[in-house]
């Protein structure tokens, strides 16, 4: 029964791949409507990111990732949160998709390993258990990159918000000194980004380096090449890495440039709000860890009490 199911699955997969090669799928309705909206707005089909990825991907993974990215685009799957996390981590979307597929395929190799191990042990177990176990391992391996990217991006995004708070203070001080918005942004980022940080946006290992300020500096430098204003570059960077504080800063600085609004006090208030929220998050995490330590101590005390009372209880029951 298992051999028949496997043979049918392989045959069906082969027929499906043959049909896909002979009759490539057309772009989905969502993709066509999005392209039409971009054409009406006068935007490019694909907007060039302000901060390029610094991940080194092999030729095979790049080719596989490009095919998967085209498949996602044809189906209208944007996965914006994943793209934002990958941009924040400095990784490419194509390499991420290729890693997911390759890990899922490698998980299927658990089937022959389990079959060989069961045959070596001499256990008369059917092939259903290794087959479904291999599928489970493949699914887990397919979802592992998502969990890792989400965890790492949460840490990096928290550090980025901390850097944005300091950046707001620097911009407010430069505006108070009489500088214009572009000069205030460039001066703030030049003061906040030390020379020891990685120029490609990756976090440097040396103490005192600030990769977040380097990201902002690179975005402001690329704004001249792209042909947009510095505050628009900050808003685009906020969209790319999903940081609301950068989008708010872009909107506030746009008011200064367009209407001449005075937002120095507003920037200072935003920075203070960011620091208070960060302090509240730190206090909340400290409270969670204190509760965890308390539970661990209670379990240790309960185990010690059981250890002391067990001999007396056994002696009473035996008598």
N, C-alpha and C positions, 0 to 999 in steps of 0.2 A: 504494500500500500504506500509506504513512504517513497520507494523508488519510483512508483508511478507518479506521485505528486511532484517530486523533484524533476522528473523528465518533462512533465507537462509545464512546469514553471519555466524551465530553461527554454523549451520550445516556444512558449508564449512570449517570453522576453525577446527571443530572436526575431519572431515575427513582428513584434512591436517596434524594435530597432530598425528592421528593414523598411517598414511602412513609414517611419519617421524620416529615414534617409531618402526614400523615393518621393514623399510628399511632405516637405517641410511645413511646419505650422505657420499660419498667418498671424500678424500682430493682433493682440486682443483689442476689444473695444475700448477698454480703459486706456491702453497705451495710445491708441489713435486719438481719443478725445484729449488726452494730456498734450500730445504733440500739436493738436489744433489750437489748444489754448495758448501754448507757448508761441506758436506762430502769430496768433492775433496780438499777443502782448509784445511781440518783437524781440523775444528772448531766444537764446540759443537752445538747441535741442538738449545739450548736456552742458551744464554750467561747470566750468573748470574750478576745482576746489582751490581755496587760497593757500592751504598748507598741504603739500604733497606727502604721500606715504613714504616712509623710510624703510619699509620691510623688504628684505631680499627674498624673492620668490624664484624658484627654479622655472625653467622653460616649460616643463611638463605641467606643473601646477598652475602656471600662468595661462597656458592654453586651455586646460580643463576649467579653470575658474572663469575665463572669458566665455566659454560655452554655457556654463551654468548661469552667469550673469545675464547673458542674452535670453536664456530661458526664463529667468525671473522677470526681465523687462517685457518679454512678449506676453507674459501672463498678468502684467500689471502689479506684481508684488514689489512694493517699494521698500519694506522693512526699514523704515526710517530710524527707528531706535537702534537697530543693530548697526546701521551705517554710521550713525552718530557716535556710538561707542567705539567702533573701529577707527574712525577719524581721530577721536580723542587719544586712542592708544597708538596711533601712527601705523596702523595695519591696513592692508588693502582688502576690499570686499571680495575680489576674485580669489585671493589666497585663502580667505576665510571659508568660502564655499568649497574650494578644492580640498581643504583640510577636513571639512565635515564629511564629504563623500569618501575620501580615502580612509578616514577612520571607520566609517560605517562598513566599507568593504573589508577592511582588516578585521573587523569584528566577526565577519562570517567565517574566518579561518578557525574560529573556535569549534566549528562543527567537526572537521576531520580530527582535530586534536582530542576532542571529547570522545569521538568514536574509537580512535586508537587507544586512548587511555582505558576505556571500558573493555575493549578487546584484550588489552594487556592484562588487566585485572581479572579477566574471566567472568565478568558479571553479565548475566543474560538480560540486559536491559534493551528495550526496543530503541529504534532510531528516532522516535518522536521526541524523547527528552533532549538529546544533543541538538536536534534540529531547532526546537523552540528556544533552547538555551542560547544557541548561536544568534537567532533572531533578536532575542532580548539584549544580548551583548552588543549587537550591531546598532540597535536603537539607542542604547545608552551611550555608545561611542559617538553616535551622530549628534547627540544633544550636549555632549561634554564641552565643545568649543563655545556654545552659547552661554553656558553657565560660567565658564572661565572669563569670557569677554565681559559679561555683565558684572561680575565681581570686581575685576580689575578696573573697569570704567567707573564704577561707583567710587572707588578710592581716588582715582585720578580727577574725577569731576569735583569731589570735595576739596582737593588741593587747589584745583583751578579756581573755585569760588573764593577760596582764601586769598589767592593772588589778585583776583578781581577787586576785592575789597581794598587792598593796598593800592592798586592801580587807580581806583576812584579817588582816593585821597591825594595821590600825586597829580592827577588831572585837575582836581579842584584847586590845589595850590598853584599850579601853573596858570589856570584861568584867573585866579586872584592876582597873580603878578602882572596881568595885562596882556598875556599872550593870546593869540587866536586859537581856535579849536585844533587845526592841524599841528601847529607848533606845540600846543599843550600835550597832545597825544604822543608826539615823537619824543618830547623831552621826558615825559612820564615813563615811557617804555625804555628809554635809554638809561634812565636812573635805576629802574627796577630790574633790568636784565643784566646780570654780571657777565663778564667775558668768559667765565668758566663753564657756562651752560652750553649744551649741545646746540649747534647752529641749525640742525635739522629738526628741531622741535622735540627731540627725545630727551628724557631726563638724564642729566649728567650725574655721574657717581660722586663727583667732588662735593665736599660740603660747601653750602652757600649758593649752589647753582639753583636757578629758578627756570624750569622748563616752561612753565605757564607764561611767564613774561616773554620768553623767546617765541612762543606760539603767537602771541599778540604782535610782537615786533615783526615777525615774518609776514603776518597777515597785512599789517600796515605798509610794509615794504612792497608786497605784491599788489597792493591796491593801485599803485601808480602804473604798473604794467597792465593790469586788467582794465584800468580806466574808470575807476569808481572812487568815491570820496572815502576818506579814512573812517568816518562813522558808519558808512555803508559797509565797509570791509569788516568792521566789528560786528555789525548785525548779521552779515553772511557767515562769519566765523561762529557766532552764537547759534545760527541755524545748523551749521555743519556738525558741531559738537554737542548741541542740545543744552546750552547754558542760557537760561533766561536773563541772567544779569547782564550779559553782553548785549542782548537784544534791547533791554531797557536803556542801557547806556547809549546805544546807537540812536534810539528814538529821542532821548534827551538832548544829545549833542546835535541832532538834526534840527531841533527847535532853536538851538543857539545859533546855528549857521543860517537858518532860513528866516527866522523871526526876530533874532537878536535877544532871545529870552535869557535871563540870568538864572542859571541852574547850579551855581556853585554850592549854595546851601543844600540843594536837593541831592547833589552828588555826595556831599559829606553825610547827609542823613542816610542815604543808601548804604554807604560804607559802614556806618554805625549799626544799621540794621543787619547787615551781613555778619558783622562780628558778634552781635548778640545771638543771632541764630546759630552760628558756629559754636558759641559757648554753651548754648542750650543743648545742642547735639552732643557735645563732649560730656556735659553733666549727665545727660540721659544714658550714654554708653557707660559712664562710670557707675551709675546706679544699677544698670543691668549686670555688670560684672560683679558688683557687690552682692547682688541677690544670688548670682551663680555661686559665688564663694560661700554664701550662707547655706545654700542647699547642699553643697559638697561637705561642709562641716557637719550638718545635721545627719547626712548619710554616714559619715565616718563615725559619729557618736553612736548612731543606731547599730552599726556593725560591731563596735566595741562592746556595747551592752549585750548584744546577742552572743558575742564571744565569751563574755564573763558568765552569763546566765546559762549557757548551753550545758556545761558539765553538771551543774546542780540540778537542772531540769531532767537530764538523762538519768541521774542517780535516783531522783524521786520516782520517776516512771519505772525504773528497773526494780526498785524495792516494792 
